Amino acid sequence: MQVFAQQAINALSLGGIYALLALGLAIVFSVMGLINFAHGDLMTVGGYAMWFGTITLGMPLVAVAVLAVIAAIVGAVAMERIAFRPVRGASPTTMLLTSFAVSMILQVLFQDFISARPVGVPLPGWLSRALPVFGLRVGVVQLTAIAVVILALTLMTLFLKRTVLGMGMRAAAQDFPVARLMGIKANRIVSAAFAISGMLAGLAAFLWVAQRGSVEPAMGLTPVIKAFIAAVLGGLGSLPGAVLGGFVLGIVEVVFQAVPPDAFLPFKDAFSLIIVLAILLFRPQGLLGKVTERA
Amino acid sequence: MSRQTSRNNPLIRSLIGTGTLGAPLAAILVIVVLGLGAVGSQLAINFLVAMIAVAGFGIYSGNSGIMTFGHVAFVGVAAYASGLLTVPPDIKRQALPNLPGWLRDTQLSFGAAMVIAVGVVVVVAVLFGIPFARLSAGATPISTFAMLLIVYVVLVGAKDVTRGSQTFYGLPSATTLWIGFGAAIVAIFVARLFRESVFGLRLQASREDELASRSSGVSVARLRFGAWVLSAAVVAVAGVLMGHELTAFSPKQFYIPLQFMYVAMLVVGGQATVTGSVVGALVVSALLEGARRLEGFLHGVNIFGYSLENVFGLQEITLGVLILVVMFWRRDGLFDFDELDDRVRSAIRRRRESKEPPAVVATPIAANE
């Protein structure tokens, strides 16, 4: 029982990070149809901001987190202006390839101008301690992750349901041309979508780096591929689906880390992705996706 | 009349198309090999292997219009499969002590190994293709990335069979320029024949308008599945050739950087045409070689007291910028719709029309019926 509860917390904190990333991807995808490959590099930008904040500026932890989020937001909005505005409205393949190229270029720039090797981000020692909670010992990092994820998702829900901009974004996600006819400004919506996805990527970067303590040029690649899979699993284009997909993937991964014998451990990523593909075999539109017949 | 039927016959069109592409290709290879010697023939083989892979990649992505990121996994599986079948048992005993006995003692010829390796890749492609065929066009690219990740993890993890992330070595160096060129011609022909065939045309219809083609009775999922498996088989040939050209490799050589190169080749040339695959592979290979030499040249150069010790990634930057340029200004690539032979044919027709009185212009239109 205790082991189960421990693993459940691990699954929640890992799944939460995937959920944040997948939600950011899904917001951009639903508004402009872009599968943003460079989303992971926003995470890397956030990670390097943390490195800069702790090493060069000597900032406290909370300030470092804020810095990471701001850096990722700025990165996301700049990315949209420079790279994605020229291809807005183009075919999904064109936009996907553009983001793929942006991601590759950014990774080389990180490599050449920062370091090809991982750089360490020293974080306060209490972050890696474990606290007793209801008779369990739970890592501070995991607790922070769960708290941050719950807070971020709650705020996102309120933003999307209660504010004009948020409602505009949901409208644009359903039907962009009609939303524009209702007086919603396209540039504002797209910029806001990128800013939000940047914010979520920055939070994910903070939680990811807090657990690992280092940043490298290709840091964002693996988590973002998994977040993509999570978004597809939840139903591409569905925002609640992305969050659900993230948590499901987190749970599947933790199960494959904990349950099978050690000999299978090198294959854990392969197993969890195969499970996801198997789910998609029976539900190709994703868990919460709808079958749409739009050309 | 008979001339017109032959012009619309897919087999004859494909043969003409292969010849139109093959002749200049052979000429370019001769120039490169004579001009650069041993380095040149190495470059030529590299280019041919990449071209075969891109032609195979285009069979799926070009006809269906769905970009994928998993084809490099097929290259890797084919290279390892062919390696396991051709490496001499003595080397295997040393390099892979835990290999099952029957596999350790197997040593096949290059040709037999290629057939089996392609078969192995086809099995892998079928297994992944079943869920992919059911997914929407938007979800497929991401899911193929998952496939790449799965295959990579398995190649690294299966240490007893692949030596994990360590170098797998001992393959006989069997890929000659002639074999490469022959395989390239076959790949061009297969890709072209699929494009001209009724299956290719239906798949292209689904690329242009999925809903309309479905309502006209095109079984999109089944066609995508078929094209996926065929494209995997062609890519597998490239994988076997690559394995026997490198003779030693590790899983990270069959991962995102190589896929990135193939994607750049495909989109620069033009996804929808076979000519595009060939031209894209040629252009990108040339640019990459240029970037590689520039990297070597810049190494250690001093600019304003800042020594350029490590100019990493000039090749990746070249690829990235190239893709962006194509996406911003020429989204469908250099050969967007017409193959080389189509362009030659319409150029000839235009010349004839400008010489003859306009009354003859009606002939080609009427003949098409």
Interface residues (C-beta under 8 A of the other chain):
Chain A: F29 G33 I35 A83 P86 V87 A90 S91 P92 T93 T94 L96 L97 T98 F100 A101 V102 M104 I105 Q107 V108 Q111 D112 A116 L221 T222 I225 F228 I229 A231 V232 L236 G237 P266 F267 D269 A270 L273 I274 V276 L277 A278 L280 L281 P284 Q285 G286 E293 R294 A295
Chain B: G65 I66 M67 F128 I130 P131 R134 L135 S136 A137 G138 A139 P141 I142 S143 F145 A146 M147 L149 I150 V153 V154 V156 G157 K159 D209 E210 L211 A212 I256 F260 V263 V267 Q271 N310 V311 F312 G313 E316 I317 L319 G320 V321 I323 L324 M327 F328 R331
